C-alpha cells in the first residue's frame, strides 16, 4: 500500500507494524514496505523514534542512516538508497508498534492539518536545500547532550511531512525549529543546553509556556488553512 492511496502515512506505519514478523524488520525491509520511495516519507518514518525524549542509543543508531539519506537528498539523488551495513540494522516488532503509536499520538493532528500551500518550497530544486538542513540536524542528534535527539527529530518529522503533503508552511516550521536548536548548541554550548534542560524539567511555568506556544502553532495552522470553495 502506498501512502497516496488515501489512508495516510501514519496509517501505513500502523499497517507495517501490525504485519511485521516477530523478529521485526531491517531498515531496508522497512523502507521497502513503505512502498513510496520519496525522501520525505522515509525520513519522516525513521525520525519518529528519534523524537522520543530522554531516549538514548536508538536515536544515535538511526542518526547515521538518516544522515546518509539526507546527504543523498542534498546531492540531488532521485530515490533514497542505504548502504548494506545501514540497511541491515534491525527494528524489533515492539519498536515498530511503539513508533506507529507515537506517530499517531503526537503527529496525527499535524498530518490532518497539513495542506498544499507555498508550493515552491516543496519543489524538487528546494529538496536539495532542505536536504542540507537535514544533514545538520542529523549531525546534532549525535551530540551527547540532553534533548539533542528530540528537537532535531521533531524538526525533521515536521519538514518531512511538509514535503510529503507539499505544505510549505510546515517545511518552514521544521527548518526554523531545527535551526534554532543548532544555534542554541553552537552559541550557548553545553552549559546553556544543560541550563535549558534543567529549567524545563524543574519549572512548571516553562511547561505552561511550551503548551501556549504549541496551542499558538495549532491556531496558526488552522487560520492559514485554505478555505474550500462552495460548488
GUZALUM-939016 format. One line per field, with one value per atom (N, C-alpha, C): residue number from 1; residue in three letters; atom name; z, y, x. Coordinates in steps of 0.05 Angstrom, whole numbers, plus 32768, in hexadecimal, padded with zeros to 4 digits. Layout:
N
midren = [NUM/...]
lolo = [ALA/...]
kese = [CA/...]
z = [Z/...]
y = [Y/...]
x = [X/...]
This chain:
231
midren = [1/1/1/2/2/2/3/3/3/4/4/4/5/5/5/6/6/6/7/7/7/8/8/8/9/9/9/10/10/10/11/11/11/12/12/12/13/13/13/14/14/14/15/15/15/16/16/16/17/17/17/18/18/18/19/19/19/20/20/20/21/21/21/22/22/22/23/23/23/24/24/24/25/25/25/26/26/26/27/27/27/28/28/28/29/29/29/30/30/30/31/31/31/32/32/32/33/33/33/34/34/34/35/35/35/36/36/36/37/37/37/38/38/38/39/39/39/40/40/40/41/41/41/42/42/42/43/43/43/44/44/44/45/45/45/46/46/46/47/47/47/48/48/48/49/49/49/50/50/50/51/51/51/52/52/52/53/53/53/54/54/54/55/55/55/56/56/56/57/57/57/58/58/58/59/59/59/60/60/60/61/61/61/62/62/62/63/63/63/64/64/64/65/65/65/66/66/66/67/67/67/68/68/68/69/69/69/70/70/70/71/71/71/72/72/72/73/73/73/74/74/74/75/75/75/76/76/76/77/77/77/78/78/78/79/79/79/80/80/80/81/81/81/82/82/82/83/83/83/84/84/84/85/85/85/86/86/86/87/87/87/88/88/88/89/89/89/90/90/90/91/91/91/92/92/92/93/93/93/94/94/94/95/95/95/96/96/96/97/97/97/98/98/98/99/99/99/100/100/100/101/101/101/102/102/102/103/103/103/104/104/104/105/105/105/106/106/106/107/107/107/108/108/108/109/109/109/110/110/110/111/111/111/112/112/112/113/113/113/114/114/114/115/115/115/116/116/116/117/117/117/118/118/118/119/119/119/120/120/120/121/121/121/122/122/122/123/123/123/124/124/124/125/125/125/126/126/126/127/127/127/128/128/128/129/129/129/130/130/130/131/131/131/132/132/132/133/133/133/134/134/134/135/135/135/136/136/136/137/137/137/138/138/138/139/139/139/140/140/140/141/141/141/142/142/142/143/143/143/144/144/144/145/145/145/146/146/146/147/147/147/148/148/148/149/149/149/150/150/150/151/151/151/152/152/152/153/153/153/154/154/154/155/155/155/156/156/156/157/157/157/158/158/158/159/159/159/160/160/160/161/161/161/162/162/162/163/163/163/164/164/164/165/165/165/166/166/166/167/167/167/168/168/168/169/169/169/170/170/170/171/171/171/172/172/172/173/173/173/174/174/174/175/175/175/176/176/176/177/177/177/178/178/178/179/179/179/180/180/180/181/181/181/182/182/182/183/183/183/184/184/184/185/185/185/186/186/186/187/187/187/188/188/188/189/189/189/190/190/190/191/191/191/192/192/192/193/193/193/194/194/194/195/195/195/196/196/196/197/197/197/198/198/198/199/199/199/200/200/200/201/201/201/202/202/202/203/203/203/204/204/204/205/205/205/206/206/206/207/207/207/208/208/208/209/209/209/210/210/210/211/211/211/212/212/212/213/213/213/214/214/214/215/215/215/216/216/216/217/217/217/218/218/218/219/219/219/220/220/220/221/221/221/222/222/222/223/223/223/224/224/224/225/225/225/226/226/226/227/227/227/228/228/228/229/229/229/230/230/230/231/231/231]
lolo = [UNK/UNK/UNK/UNK/UNK/UNK/UNK/UNK/UNK/UNK/UNK/UNK/UNK/UNK/UNK/UNK/UNK/UNK/UNK/UNK/UNK/UNK/UNK/UNK/UNK/UNK/UNK/UNK/UNK/UNK/UNK/UNK/UNK/UNK/UNK/UNK/UNK/UNK/UNK/UNK/UNK/UNK/UNK/UNK/UNK/UNK/UNK/UNK/UNK/UNK/UNK/UNK/UNK/UNK/UNK/UNK/UNK/UNK/UNK/UNK/UNK/UNK/UNK/UNK/UNK/UNK/UNK/UNK/UNK/UNK/UNK/UNK/UNK/UNK/UNK/UNK/UNK/UNK/UNK/UNK/UNK/UNK/UNK/UNK/UNK/UNK/UNK/UNK/UNK/UNK/UNK/UNK/UNK/UNK/UNK/UNK/UNK/UNK/UNK/UNK/UNK/UNK/UNK/UNK/UNK/UNK/UNK/UNK/UNK/UNK/UNK/UNK/UNK/UNK/UNK/UNK/UNK/UNK/UNK/UNK/UNK/UNK/UNK/UNK/UNK/UNK/UNK/UNK/UNK/UNK/UNK/UNK/UNK/UNK/UNK/UNK/UNK/UNK/UNK/UNK/UNK/UNK/UNK/UNK/UNK/UNK/UNK/UNK/UNK/UNK/UNK/UNK/UNK/UNK/UNK/UNK/UNK/UNK/UNK/UNK/UNK/UNK/UNK/UNK/UNK/UNK/UNK/UNK/UNK/UNK/UNK/UNK/UNK/UNK/UNK/UNK/UNK/UNK/UNK/UNK/UNK/UNK/UNK/UNK/UNK/UNK/UNK/UNK/UNK/UNK/UNK/UNK/UNK/UNK/UNK/UNK/UNK/UNK/UNK/UNK/UNK/UNK/UNK/UNK/UNK/UNK/UNK/UNK/UNK/UNK/UNK/UNK/UNK/UNK/UNK/UNK/UNK/UNK/UNK/UNK/UNK/UNK/UNK/UNK/UNK/UNK/UNK/UNK/UNK/UNK/UNK/UNK/UNK/UNK/UNK/UNK/UNK/UNK/UNK/UNK/UNK/UNK/UNK/UNK/UNK/UNK/UNK/UNK/UNK/UNK/UNK/UNK/UNK/UNK/UNK/UNK/UNK/UNK/UNK/UNK/UNK/UNK/UNK/UNK/UNK/UNK/UNK/UNK/UNK/UNK/UNK/UNK/UNK/UNK/UNK/UNK/UNK/UNK/UNK/UNK/UNK/UNK/UNK/UNK/UNK/UNK/UNK/UNK/UNK/UNK/UNK/UNK/UNK/UNK/UNK/UNK/UNK/UNK/UNK/UNK/UNK/UNK/UNK/UNK/UNK/UNK/UNK/UNK/UNK/UNK/UNK/UNK/UNK/UNK/UNK/UNK/UNK/UNK/UNK/UNK/UNK/UNK/UNK/UNK/UNK/UNK/UNK/UNK/UNK/UNK/UNK/UNK/UNK/UNK/UNK/UNK/UNK/UNK/UNK/UNK/UNK/UNK/UNK/UNK/UNK/UNK/UNK/UNK/UNK/UNK/UNK/UNK/UNK/UNK/UNK/UNK/UNK/UNK/UNK/UNK/UNK/UNK/UNK/UNK/UNK/UNK/UNK/UNK/UNK/UNK/UNK/UNK/UNK/UNK/UNK/UNK/UNK/UNK/UNK/UNK/UNK/UNK/UNK/UNK/UNK/UNK/UNK/UNK/UNK/UNK/UNK/UNK/UNK/UNK/UNK/UNK/UNK/UNK/UNK/UNK/UNK/UNK/UNK/UNK/UNK/UNK/UNK/UNK/UNK/UNK/UNK/UNK/UNK/UNK/UNK/UNK/UNK/UNK/UNK/UNK/UNK/UNK/UNK/UNK/UNK/UNK/UNK/UNK/UNK/UNK/UNK/UNK/UNK/UNK/UNK/UNK/UNK/UNK/UNK/UNK/UNK/UNK/UNK/UNK/UNK/UNK/UNK/UNK/UNK/UNK/UNK/UNK/UNK/UNK/UNK/UNK/UNK/UNK/UNK/UNK/UNK/UNK/UNK/UNK/UNK/UNK/UNK/UNK/UNK/UNK/UNK/UNK/UNK/UNK/UNK/UNK/UNK/UNK/UNK/UNK/UNK/UNK/UNK/UNK/UNK/UNK/UNK/UNK/UNK/UNK/UNK/UNK/UNK/UNK/UNK/UNK/UNK/UNK/UNK/UNK/UNK/UNK/UNK/UNK/UNK/UNK/UNK/UNK/UNK/UNK/UNK/UNK/UNK/UNK/UNK/UNK/UNK/UNK/UNK/UNK/UNK/UNK/UNK/UNK/UNK/UNK/UNK/UNK/UNK/UNK/UNK/UNK/UNK/UNK/UNK/UNK/UNK/UNK/UNK/UNK/UNK/UNK/UNK/UNK/UNK/UNK/UNK/UNK/UNK/UNK/UNK/UNK/UNK/UNK/UNK/UNK/UNK/UNK/UNK/UNK/UNK/UNK/UNK/UNK/UNK/UNK/UNK/UNK/UNK/UNK/UNK/UNK/UNK/UNK/UNK/UNK/UNK/UNK/UNK/UNK/UNK/UNK/UNK/UNK/UNK/UNK/UNK/UNK/UNK/UNK/UNK/UNK/UNK/UNK/UNK/UNK/UNK/UNK/UNK/UNK/UNK/UNK/UNK/UNK/UNK/UNK/UNK/UNK/UNK/UNK/UNK/UNK/UNK/UNK/UNK/UNK/UNK/UNK/UNK/UNK/UNK/UNK/UNK/UNK/UNK/UNK/UNK/UNK/UNK/UNK/UNK/UNK/UNK/UNK/UNK/UNK/UNK/UNK/UNK/UNK/UNK/UNK/UNK/UNK/UNK/UNK/UNK/UNK/UNK/UNK/UNK/UNK/UNK/UNK/UNK/UNK/UNK/UNK/UNK/UNK/UNK/UNK/UNK/UNK/UNK/UNK/UNK/UNK/UNK/UNK/UNK/UNK/UNK/UNK/UNK/UNK/UNK/UNK/UNK/UNK/UNK/UNK/UNK/UNK/UNK/UNK/UNK/UNK/UNK/UNK/UNK/UNK/UNK]
kese = [N/CA/C/N/CA/C/N/CA/C/N/CA/C/N/CA/C/N/CA/C/N/CA/C/N/CA/C/N/CA/C/N/CA/C/N/CA/C/N/CA/C/N/CA/C/N/CA/C/N/CA/C/N/CA/C/N/CA/C/N/CA/C/N/CA/C/N/CA/C/N/CA/C/N/CA/C/N/CA/C/N/CA/C/N/CA/C/N/CA/C/N/CA/C/N/CA/C/N/CA/C/N/CA/C/N/CA/C/N/CA/C/N/CA/C/N/CA/C/N/CA/C/N/CA/C/N/CA/C/N/CA/C/N/CA/C/N/CA/C/N/CA/C/N/CA/C/N/CA/C/N/CA/C/N/CA/C/N/CA/C/N/CA/C/N/CA/C/N/CA/C/N/CA/C/N/CA/C/N/CA/C/N/CA/C/N/CA/C/N/CA/C/N/CA/C/N/CA/C/N/CA/C/N/CA/C/N/CA/C/N/CA/C/N/CA/C/N/CA/C/N/CA/C/N/CA/C/N/CA/C/N/CA/C/N/CA/C/N/CA/C/N/CA/C/N/CA/C/N/CA/C/N/CA/C/N/CA/C/N/CA/C/N/CA/C/N/CA/C/N/CA/C/N/CA/C/N/CA/C/N/CA/C/N/CA/C/N/CA/C/N/CA/C/N/CA/C/N/CA/C/N/CA/C/N/CA/C/N/CA/C/N/CA/C/N/CA/C/N/CA/C/N/CA/C/N/CA/C/N/CA/C/N/CA/C/N/CA/C/N/CA/C/N/CA/C/N/CA/C/N/CA/C/N/CA/C/N/CA/C/N/CA/C/N/CA/C/N/CA/C/N/CA/C/N/CA/C/N/CA/C/N/CA/C/N/CA/C/N/CA/C/N/CA/C/N/CA/C/N/CA/C/N/CA/C/N/CA/C/N/CA/C/N/CA/C/N/CA/C/N/CA/C/N/CA/C/N/CA/C/N/CA/C/N/CA/C/N/CA/C/N/CA/C/N/CA/C/N/CA/C/N/CA/C/N/CA/C/N/CA/C/N/CA/C/N/CA/C/N/CA/C/N/CA/C/N/CA/C/N/CA/C/N/CA/C/N/CA/C/N/CA/C/N/CA/C/N/CA/C/N/CA/C/N/CA/C/N/CA/C/N/CA/C/N/CA/C/N/CA/C/N/CA/C/N/CA/C/N/CA/C/N/CA/C/N/CA/C/N/CA/C/N/CA/C/N/CA/C/N/CA/C/N/CA/C/N/CA/C/N/CA/C/N/CA/C/N/CA/C/N/CA/C/N/CA/C/N/CA/C/N/CA/C/N/CA/C/N/CA/C/N/CA/C/N/CA/C/N/CA/C/N/CA/C/N/CA/C/N/CA/C/N/CA/C/N/CA/C/N/CA/C/N/CA/C/N/CA/C/N/CA/C/N/CA/C/N/CA/C/N/CA/C/N/CA/C/N/CA/C/N/CA/C/N/CA/C/N/CA/C/N/CA/C/N/CA/C/N/CA/C/N/CA/C/N/CA/C/N/CA/C/N/CA/C/N/CA/C/N/CA/C/N/CA/C/N/CA/C/N/CA/C/N/CA/C/N/CA/C/N/CA/C/N/CA/C/N/CA/C/N/CA/C/N/CA/C/N/CA/C/N/CA/C/N/CA/C/N/CA/C/N/CA/C/N/CA/C/N/CA/C/N/CA/C/N/CA/C/N/CA/C/N/CA/C/N/CA/C/N/CA/C/N/CA/C/N/CA/C/N/CA/C/N/CA/C/N/CA/C/N/CA/C/N/CA/C/N/CA/C/N/CA/C/N/CA/C]
z = [8000/8000/8000/7FEE/7FED/7FFD/8008/8018/8009/7FEF/7FE0/7FD7/7FE2/7FDC/7FEF/8000/800F/802D/8038/8054/8064/8057/8065/806E/8074/807B/8095/80AA/80C4/80C3/80B4/80B1/80A4/8091/8084/8099/80AA/80BF/80D2/80D8/80EA/80DC/80C2/80B4/80B3/80AE/80AD/80C8/80DE/80F8/80FE/80F6/80FC/80EC/80D4/80C3/80C5/80D4/80D7/80E5/80DD/80EC/8108/8118/8134/8138/8125/8127/811D/8114/810B/80EE/80E6/80CB/80CB/80B6/80B2/80A7/80A8/809C/807E/8071/8054/804F/805F/805C/8063/8078/8080/806A/805E/8048/8030/802B/8015/801B/8034/803C/8039/803B/8038/801C/8009/7FED/7FDF/7FE7/7FDB/7FE2/7FCE/7FD2/7FD6/7FDC/7FE0/7FF9/7FF8/800F/8027/8022/8038/8048/803A/8047/8058/804D/805B/8073/8070/8087/809C/8095/80A8/80BA/80AD/80BB/80CE/80C3/80D3/80EA/80E6/80FA/8112/810F/8124/813F/813F/8158/8164/8153/815C/816D/8169/8177/8194/819C/81B8/81CB/81DF/81F1/8204/820C/821F/8216/81FC/81F0/81E5/81ED/81E3/81D4/81C5/81B5/819B/819D/8184/8172/817C/816A/815D/816C/8161/814C/8150/813C/8122/8125/810D/8100/810F/8104/80EC/80EC/80D6/80BC/80BD/80A4/809B/80AE/80A7/809A/80A5/8099/807C/8078/805D/804A/8053/8042/803D/8052/804E/803B/803D/802B/800E/8009/7FEE/7FE4/7FF7/7FF0/7FE8/7FF7/7FF1/7FD7/7FD0/7FB8/7F9F/7FA3/7F8D/7F83/7F93/7F8B/7F89/7F75/7F70/7F85/7F8E/7FA1/7FB7/7FD0/7FE6/7FE3/7FEC/7FEC/8005/8012/802A/8025/802E/802D/803C/8035/8040/805F/806A/8087/8095/8089/8095/808F/8077/8070/8081/808C/809B/80B9/80C2/80DD/80E2/80F8/80FD/8111/810B/811D/8126/8141/814A/8147/8149/8145/8159/8172/8186/8181/8177/8170/8159/8146/8130/8139/814C/8157/8166/8177/8187/8174/815E/814C/813F/8136/812A/813E/8156/816B/8171/8174/8179/8162/814A/8133/8133/813A/813B/8152/8169/8181/817E/8175/8175/815B/8145/812B/8119/8124/8114/810E/8122/811E/8109/8108/80F4/80D8/80D5/80BB/80B2/80C5/80BE/80B5/80C1/80BB/80A1/809A/8083/8069/805A/8041/802D/8013/7FFF/8000/8005/8006/8003/7FFA/7FF5/7FE6/7FCF/7FC1/7FB7/7FB4/7FAA/7FBE/7FD7/7FEB/7FEA/7FDD/7FDB/7FBF/7FAE/7F93/7F93/7F7F/7F7E/7F83/7F79/7F7D/7F9A/7FA9/7FC5/7FD6/7FCC/7FDC/7FE2/7FD0/7FD5/7FEC/7FED/8003/801D/801D/8035/803E/802B/8032/8040/8039/8047/8064/8069/8084/8094/8087/8094/809C/808C/8093/80AD/80B0/80C9/80E0/80DC/80F2/80FA/80E7/80ED/80FD/80F5/8104/8121/8125/8141/8152/8146/8155/8162/8156/8160/8178/817D/8194/81AE/81C0/81D9/81EE/81E9/81FC/81FF/8215/8217/8201/81F8/81E4/81C8/81C4/81AA/8195/819D/818A/8185/819A/8198/8186/818A/817B/815D/8155/8138/812C/813D/8133/812C/813E/8138/811F/811C/8105/80EB/80EB/80D3/80CD/80E2/80DE/80D2/80DD/80D4/80B7/80B1/8096/8082/808A/8078/8072/8086/8082/806F/8071/805F/8042/803E/8023/8018/8029/8020/8017/8027/8022/8013/800B/7FFD/800D/8027/8038/803F/8030/8034/8050/805C/8077/808B/8087/8099/8095/807D/8077/8085/8083/8090/80AF/80BA/80D7/80E0/80D1/80D7/80D5/80C0/80BC/80D0/80D7/80EB/8106/810D/8127/8129/8115/8116/8116/8106/8105/811F/812C/8146/815B/8159/816C/8168/814E/8148/8150/814C/8155/8173/8182/819F/81A6/8197/819C/8196/8180/8177/8187/818C/819A/81B8/81C3/81E0/81EA/81DA/81E2/81F6/8200/8212/822B/8236/824F/824B/8235/8230/822C/821E/8219/8233/8245/8260/8270/826D/827B/8271/8257/824B/8254/8254/825C/8279/828B/82A7/82AB/829C/829F/8297/8280/8276/8289/8294/82A5/82C1/82CA/82E5/82E7/82D2/82D4/82C7/82D7/82CC/82B8/82BC/82AA/828E/828D/8272/8263/8272/8265/825B/826B/8263/824A/824A/8233/821A/821D/8206/81FB/820E/8205/81F7/8200/81F3/81D7/81D3/81B8/81A6/81B2/81A3/8199/81AC/81A5/818F/8191/817D/8162/8161/8147/813B/814C/8141/8136/8145/813C/8122/811F/8106/80EF/80F2/80DC/80D5/80E9/80E3/80D4/80DC/80CF/80B3/80AD/8093/8080/808A/8079/8062/8049/8032/8036/8031/8033/801B/8020/800A/7FFD/7FE2/7FD4/7FD0/7FD4/7FD0/7FB3/7FAD/7F91/7F82]
y = [7FE8/8000/8019/802B/8044/8059/806C/8080/8090/8095/80A6/8097/8080/8071/8078/808C/8096/8092/8080/807B/808C/8097/80A8/8099/80A9/809E/808F/809B/808F/8075/8074/805B/8046/804E/803B/8030/8041/8038/8024/8029/8017/7FFC/7FFC/7FE3/7FD3/7FE1/7FD4/7FC8/7FD6/7FCC/7FB3/7FB4/7F9E/7F85/7F88/7F71/7F68/7F76/7F6F/7F54/7F44/7F2B/7F30/7F1B/7F1E/7F29/7F22/7F2B/7F48/7F54/7F70/7F72/7F8A/7F8F/7F9D/7F98/7FA8/7FC3/7FD6/7FF0/7FEE/7FDC/7FD8/7FCD/7FB9/7FAE/7FC3/7FD3/7FE7/7FFC/8005/8019/800C/7FF3/7FE5/7FE3/7FDE/7FDB/7FF6/800C/8026/802A/801C/801D/8036/804E/8067/806C/8073/8076/8093/80A5/80C1/80C4/80D7/80DC/80E5/80F7/8101/80EB/80D8/80C2/80B1/80AA/8098/80A7/80C0/80CF/80D4/80D9/80DC/80C3/80AC/8093/808D/8090/8089/809D/80B6/80CA/80C9/80BA/80B9/80AF/8099/8090/80A3/80B3/80C7/80DD/80E1/80F7/80F0/80D7/80CF/80DC/80EC/80FA/80E6/80ED/80DD/80C0/80BC/80A2/80A3/8090/8090/8076/8075/805F/805D/8059/8056/806E/8087/809E/809F/8098/8098/8082/806B/8056/805F/806D/8075/808E/809E/80B7/80B4/809F/809B/8093/8080/807C/8094/80A4/80BC/80D0/80D2/80E4/80DC/80C1/80B7/80BF/80BC/80C3/80E1/80F1/810E/8117/810A/8111/810B/80F5/80EE/8102/810B/811E/8139/8141/815A/8158/8140/813C/813A/8138/8137/811C/8107/80EC/80E9/80DA/80D7/80C6/80B0/809E/8098/8093/808D/8071/806F/8055/8054/803C/8038/8024/802A/8016/7FFD/7FE6/7FCC/7FCC/7FD8/7FD7/7FE7/7FFC/800B/7FFD/7FF3/7FE5/7FCC/7FC0/7FA8/7FAD/7FC6/7FCC/7FC5/7FB7/7FAC/7FBD/7FBF/7FCC/7FB6/7FB0/7F9A/7FA2/7F8D/7F91/7FA5/7FA2/7FB5/7FD1/7FD5/7FEF/7FFB/7FEA/7FF4/7FFC/7FEB/7FF2/800C/800F/8028/8040/803D/8052/805B/8047/804E/805B/8051/805D/8079/807D/8098/80AB/80A1/80B2/80BB/80A8/80AF/80C2/80BD/80CD/80EA/80ED/8107/8116/8108/8116/8111/8101/80FC/8116/8128/8142/8153/8150/8160/8156/813C/8130/8139/813B/8143/8160/8171/818E/8195/8184/818A/818D/81A2/81A7/81B2/81AE/81BA/81D9/81E5/8203/820A/8222/822A/8214/820D/81F5/81F7/820F/8212/8205/8204/81FA/81DB/81CE/81B1/81A8/81BB/81B5/81A5/8195/8184/8194/81AC/81BC/81C2/81C7/81CE/81B6/819D/8185/8184/818D/818C/819F/81B6/81C9/81BE/81B2/81A6/818F/817F/816A/8173/818B/8196/819D/81A8/81AD/8193/817E/8165/8158/815C/8152/815E/8178/8186/817C/8177/816D/8151/8140/8125/8125/8136/8138/8140/8153/815C/8146/8132/811C/810C/810B/80FC/8109/8122/8131/8125/811C/810E/8122/8130/8143/813F/8147/8143/8152/8145/8151/8153/814B/814E/813B/8127/8116/8121/812A/8131/8148/815E/8177/8174/816A/8167/8151/813D/8128/8134/8145/8153/8164/8172/8183/8173/815C/814B/813F/8137/812C/8141/8159/816E/8176/817B/8183/816C/8153/813C/8139/813D/813C/8152/8169/817F/8178/816A/8161/814D/813B/8126/8133/8146/8152/816C/8174/818D/81A6/81A4/81BA/81CB/81E1/81F2/81FE/8204/820F/81FC/81E2/81CE/81CA/81CC/81CA/81E1/81F9/8210/820C/8202/81FE/81EA/81D4/81C0/81CA/81D9/81E3/81F8/8209/821E/8211/81FD/81EF/81E3/81D4/81C7/81DA/81EF/8203/8211/8218/8225/8213/81F9/81E7/81E6/81E4/81E3/81FD/8214/822D/822D/8221/821F/820F/81F9/81E8/81F7/8205/8212/822B/823B/8255/8250/8241/823D/8227/8213/81FD/81EB/81D6/81C3/81CF/81E4/81F0/81FB/8209/8214/81FE/81E9/81D3/81C6/81C1/81B6/81C9/81E3/81F6/81F5/81F4/81F3/81D9/81C3/81A9/81AA/81B5/81B6/81C9/81DE/81F1/81E4/81D6/81CA/81B4/81A4/818E/8197/81AF/81B7/81CE/81DB/81F3/81EE/81EF/81EA/81FF/8218/822D/8228/821B/8215/8202/81EE/81DB/81E9/81FC/820A/821C/8228/8238/8227/820F/81FD/81F5/81F0/81EA/8202/821A/8232/8234/8230/8231/821B/8203/81ED/81F4/8200/8208/821E/8230/8246/823A/8226/821A/820C/81FF/81F2/8207/821D/8232/823E/8241/824C/823A/821F/820D/820E/8210/8210/822A/8240/825A/825B/824E/824F/8238/8227/8212/821E/8215/8220/821B/822F/822C/821D/820A/81FB/820C/820D/821C/820B/8217/8209/8205/81ED/81E8/81E0]
x = [8011/8000/8011/800C/801A/800A/8019/800C/7FF7/7FFC/7FEA/7FD1/7FCC/7FB4/7F9D/7FA1/7F8B/7F8A/7F9A/7F99/7FAC/7FC1/7FD3/7FEC/8001/801B/801A/800E/800E/7FFE/7FE8/7FD9/7FEB/7FFC/800E/8022/802C/803E/8031/8018/8009/8005/8000/7FFD/8017/802D/8047/804E/8049/804F/803E/8024/8012/801A/8024/802A/8047/8057/8074/8076/808A/808F/8099/8099/80A0/80BD/80CF/80EA/80EE/80D9/80DA/80E3/80ED/80F5/8110/8120/8138/812F/8141/813B/8135/8144/813F/8123/811B/8100/80EB/80F0/80DD/80D9/80EF/80EC/80DD/80E3/80D5/80B7/80B0/8094/8085/8093/8086/807A/8087/807C/8086/807E/8086/80A3/80B3/80D0/80D8/80C6/80CC/80DD/80F0/8102/80F1/80DE/80CE/80C0/80B5/80A7/80BA/80D1/80E4/80EF/80F7/8102/80ED/80D4/80BF/80BD/80BC/80B8/80CF/80E8/80FF/8104/80FB/8100/80ED/80D7/80C3/80CF/80DE/80E9/80FE/810A/811E/8111/80F7/80EA/80E4/80E7/80E0/80F4/80EB/80FD/810B/8123/8132/8137/8137/813D/8159/8169/8185/818A/81A0/81A9/8199/817E/816E/8170/816D/8171/818C/81A1/81BC/81BF/81B2/81B3/81A6/8190/8181/818C/819C/81A5/81B7/81C8/81DB/81CC/81B9/81AA/819A/818F/8181/8194/81AD/81C1/81C8/81CA/81D0/81B9/81A0/8189/8188/818D/818C/81A2/81B9/81CF/81C8/81BB/81B2/819D/818C/8178/8185/8199/81A7/81B6/81BF/81CF/81BD/81A3/8190/818A/818F/8188/816A/8160/8144/8136/8142/8136/8149/813F/8151/815D/8175/8184/8195/8196/81A6/81BC/81D4/81EA/81E1/81ED/81E4/81E6/81FB/81FE/81E8/81DE/81C8/81AD/81AA/8191/818C/81A2/81A0/8198/8199/8192/8174/816F/8155/8145/812B/8117/8104/8103/80F2/80D4/80C3/80A7/809B/80A2/8097/80A0/80B9/80C2/80B2/80AB/809A/807E/8073/8058/8059/806E/8071/8074/8083/8088/806D/805D/8043/8030/8030/801F/8028/8042/804C/8046/8048/8042/8025/8013/7FF7/7FF1/7FFD/7FF8/8002/801B/8028/8026/8023/8024/800B/7FF8/7FE0/7FD1/7FD0/7FC2/7FD0/7FEB/7FFA/7FF5/7FF4/7FED/7FD2/7FBF/7FA3/7FA2/7FB3/7FB3/7FC2/7FD5/7FE6/7FD6/7FDC/7FCF/7FE3/7FDF/7FF1/7FF0/8007/800A/8027/802D/8048/8057/804C/8055/8072/807C/8098/80AC/80A5/80B7/80B9/80A7/80A8/80AF/80B8/80C1/80DB/80E0/80F8/8112/8114/812C/8131/811B/811D/8124/811F/8125/8143/8154/8170/8178/816B/8171/8167/814F/8144/8155/8160/8172/818B/8195/81AC/81A5/818D/8184/8182/8177/8173/818E/81A3/81BE/81C7/81C3/81CC/81BB/81A1/8190/8199/81A0/81A8/81C2/81D5/81EE/81E9/81D7/81D1/81C6/81B8/81AD/81C4/81DB/81F1/81FF/81F9/8205/81FA/820C/8203/81FA/81E4/81D9/81BB/81AE/8191/8182/816D/815B/8167/8180/818C/8180/8171/8163/8147/813A/811D/8119/8127/8122/8127/813F/8143/8131/812A/8117/80FC/80F2/80D8/80DB/80F1/80F5/80F4/8102/8102/80E6/80D8/80BD/80AB/80AB/809A/80A0/80BA/80C1/80BC/80C1/80BD/809F/808E/8071/8069/8076/8071/8078/808E/8096/8081/8078/8065/804B/8041/8027/8029/8041/8047/803D/8041/803A/8053/8056/806E/806F/8058/8058/8064/805D/8067/8085/808E/80AB/80BA/80AF/80BC/80BD/80A7/80A6/80BB/80BE/80D2/80EE/80F4/810F/8116/8103/8108/810D/80FD/8100/811B/8123/813D/8155/8152/8168/816B/8155/8156/8164/815F/816C/818A/8192/81AE/81BC/81AE/81B9/81BE/81AB/81AE/81C7/81CB/81E2/81FC/81FD/8215/821C/8208/820C/820F/81FD/81FD/820F/8213/8224/8216/8223/8217/820B/8218/820F/81F3/81EE/81D3/81BF/81C6/81B4/81AC/81BF/81B8/81A7/81AC/819B/817E/817B/8160/8152/8162/8157/814E/815E/8157/813F/813E/8128/810E/810E/80F6/80EC/80FE/80F6/80EE/80F8/80F3/80DE/80D8/80C7/80AC/8097/807C/8074/807D/8076/8081/8098/80A4/8092/8087/8075/805B/8051/8039/803F/8057/805E/8061/806C/806E/8053/8040/8025/8018/801E/8013/801D/8037/8043/8037/8034/8028/800C/7FFC/7FE1/7FE1/7FF4/7FF6/7FFD/800E/8015/7FFD/7FED/7FD5/7FC2/7FBE/7FAC/7FB6/7FD1/7FDC/7FD6/7FD9/7FD4/7FB6/7FA5/7F88/7F81/7F8C/7F86/7F90/7FA7/7FB3/7FAA/7F98/7F8E/7F7E/7F83/7F74/7F56/7F46/7F29/7F1E/7F0C/7F00/7EEB/7EEB/7ED6/7EBD/7EA7/7E8E/7E88/7E7F/7E79/7E90]
